[in-house]
Amino acid sequence: MVQPLETSYASKAALQIDAKIRALPVLKTAAARAIRRQYSHQLKQANPAFILNLARELIERHDQRWLAYEFIRNHKITFQKIGKAELEELGQGINSWDTTDAFARILAGPAWLNGQVTDDLIHKWAHSENLWWRRAALVSTMALNKRSQGGKGDVARTITVCSLLVSDQEDMVVKAMSWALRELVVHDPEAVSEFLIEHEAELSARVKREVRNKLKTGLKNPKWRSE
């Protein structure tokens, strides 16, 4: 187990982790996660500074972004130290649906749910010129509403973020809007229905179709019988 906290040791640990993942005969999420869990167990007594340095190394040098987020999320005392500054640093470079969703679902949303950052930060992202930060704002609402993440349903905060982006026509933002509203259906279908009616003229056809399908059938695309 790597114990020293200096950046050089974090760099060596990141290199070792990346090498193990790249040596997998078939690169699948489950196999990579098994390696992450092994190291998380070994590093459970590590200082938060070390875990954050490890995450930075994995992101900046090895393009292992979701893995870096999982190391932080699964190291309790490190995750509890995550605030606005840390999130905005760790989110730099999100540039695709997978990097953005990993950031929002693993770190940003849970930190918001836990009160480690305020609504103002998420609203700031919703106003960003960068479409990926706008998507991150919407995807962060998942933590508020997913029971598996401890979410109990937060209509007010979810609807507020959706309202800020209701006219956004970027495809990745539109898809995230649909996702956010469909997740909220489980908790308050009436509030979601009212939102659709209120913003009928602004919402994309995709959002209206998918969310109404969810309201009526419980499925996004009922003809395919899948979410």
N, C-alpha and C positions, 0 to 999 in steps of 0.2 A: 504494500500500500504506500502511495506517495503521501508523505506527511509535511515536508517543508512547504511554506506558503509563498515563496518567491515566484515571480512570473516565470522564471526559467524552468521551474519544476512543473508548473501548470502546462507550459509549452511541451515538455517531454511527455506528460501524461496524455495530452491531446493527441500528440503524434502517435502514441501507442494505441490509443482508442481508435483513431482513424485507420491505422494499419490493420487492426483486427477486423474492423468492419469491411474494409476493402478486400480482405482475404477470404471473406465468406464466399462459398461456391455459388450461392444464389443470393443476391442482395434483396432481402425482403424486410419489411418493417419489423415483423416479429423477431427475426434473428438479430437485427441491429438493436432492438429494444432489450433483448436478453443480455447483450454485451453492456448496454447502458446500466441495466439493473445490477449487474455484477460489480461494476465500478461504483455505482451509487452506494452499494452496500459497503464496499471497501472504504469509501470516502465519507461515511456518515458522520465521523467525528471531525471532519475537516473544517477549517475556518471559512466563513462566508467569503472572505477576500480570495481565498484559493479557488472556490467554486466559481466565483464571478470571473476570475482570470482564466480558468479552464473553459468556461463558456465563450469568452472572447476569442480565445485561441481556436476553438472549434469552429466558430463563425468566420473569423477573419482569415484563417490560414487553411482550413480544411473543408469549408462549405458544408458543415454539418450543423445547420441552423436549428432544425427541430430537436436534434439530439442535445444541443447546448441548452435549449429552453427546458427540456425535460430534466437535465441535471439540476437546474435551478429549482424547478417546480417540485422536485422530489427530495430536495435538501431543505428541510423545514425552516431552519433559522436563516438560511440564505433567502428563501422565497419571502419570508416575513420582512426582509429589509428592502424589498423591491418597491420603489416609488416612482414618481414622475421621471426623475432624471435617469434612473436605471432603465425604465421602459423605453424612453425615447432614444437612449443609446443602443439598447439591444434590438430595437426595431429598425435602426438604420440599415438600409439595403434591402428591405422587403420589396419584392418586385414581381411577384407572381401569386397565383391563388394559394399555392401550397406554402410558400414562405409566410405570406400574410396570415393565413388561417392558423398556422402553427403558432405564430407570435400571439395572435388574438385569443386563441382557445387555450393555449398552455399557460401563457403568462398574463397578458393584459386583462382579459376577462376575469379570471380568478382574482387578480389583484384588485380590480374594481369591486367585485363582489365582496371582498374582504375589507373594503374601506381603506385600502392602502393608497388609492388615488381617488380623486374627486370626479364628479360628473364633468366638470369644466375641461379636464384633459381629454376625455372622450369626445366632447363637443368640439374641441379644438381640432381633433383629427377629422371630424366630420366636415369641417370647413377647409380642410387642406386642399391645395391645388393638386396634390399627388393622389391619384385614384386609389392606390394601395392603402394609404392611411385612411381614406374614406371607407374603404371596405373593412379595414381593421376596426373602425368604430362600430360598424354594424355587427361584425362577427363577435366582437367583445360582448355583445348582449347575450350570447349563447350561455355564458356562465350564469347570468341572472335567471335563466329560465330552464336550464337543463338540470333535472333532478340528480343525474349522475355526478354532477359537479357541485352539488349543494345548493343549486338555484331553486328558489321556491316560487318563482314567477314575479316579475317586476314590471307591471304594465306601464307605469308612469315613465320610468327611465327608458324602457325599450321604445315606447311610442314617441318619446321626445327625440331620440336618435333617428328613428325612421322619418319623423317629420322634417328633420334638418336635411335629409337626403331624398325627399320624396320626388323631386324633379330631376334627379341625377339620372342620366341616360347611359352612362358607361356600363357596358355589359357586366363586368365583374361586380359593380356596385348594385346593379339591378338584381343579379342573382343572389347577392348577400341580403338585399332587402326582402326578397321572397323567403329566404331561409329564416331570417329573423322573425318575420311575421308568422310563418308557419310554426316556429317553435313556441311562439306566444299563444297560438290557438289552443294548445293543451291546457293553458291556465285560464284564459279569458277570451273565448270565441266571440263574445258580444263586442268587446272592445276592438278586436281585430275587424269585425264586420263594420263597425262604425267608422273605423279608420279608412277602410276601402271606400265607403260611401262618401266620406268627407273629401277624399283626395282622388275621386274617380277620374277627373280630368287630367291629373298630373301623373299618376302612376302608370308605369309601362303595362302593356297588354300582358306580358309574361307574368308580372307580379300578380295582377288581378286574376289571371287564369289559375295559376298554381295555388294561390292562397285560397281562392274560392273552392277549388277542388279539395283542398285540405279541410276546409270548413264543412263541406258537404259529405265527403267520403272518408276523410282521415288520411287520404293519400295525395301526394303532389300530382302524380300522373296516374289516375286510376286505371286507365286502359292497359298500363304495363304492370299494375299490381305491385309497384315498388315505390319507395321514397327516393 
